[in-house]
């Protein structure tokens, strides 16, 4: 059993397609920490979710990074979508020569166990890498630092490279109309077609492989 802490039932259905174990949804809307990278946001969410559930959990976080804008909007994708809107995001890069971008999705897993307790393929020498150094530096109290160190999180990232284009297509959600992959925007693809390519799917596939090998 895998517990996916998310308010989005669609993400749970997508996760079930990749995982052999049954995936249960816990719709706990944990407060998101602000940080400059998705992994830090997701890691913090996984720890909060783990404390809430009291057992192994996954959470996810995703966003769009635009190279010409130094990775913006990244972890602020949701806020930027709600405030600027995707048409204005397109306007920001319309005159750029390089309109390359990527969708990034992170699955963060926390089960309360230190990574030494897990067999390969977890590289025990690298266990500290999963807790981003900037996160420790940005922790607000000493207690938070100590607690973070006791709750390691495993991060699985999926990336889809693409190009920002003028909005096209009626399907999908979020930034799909401005994100072109292989000649089509995500909004021009069927859901099934998009799911085979998606950043979340790529992250889920990595998590599924790790979970499978770990048992
Ligand atoms: P969340 O992490 O899934 O809540 O997504 C963060 C932001 O990225 C929101 O603005 C979403 O609309 C956007 N986003 C996440 N995944 C996708 C996607 O597959 N297509 C388009 N936008 C996405």
Boltz pocket constraint, residues with backbone or C-beta under 6 A from the ligand:
constraints:
  - pocket:
      binder: B
      contacts: [[A, 60], [A, 61], [A, 62], [A, 63], [A, 64], [A, 77], [A, 78], [A, 79], [A, 81], [A, 103], [A, 172], [A, 173], [A, 174], [A, 175], [A, 176], [A, 186], [A, 198]]
      max_distance: 6.0
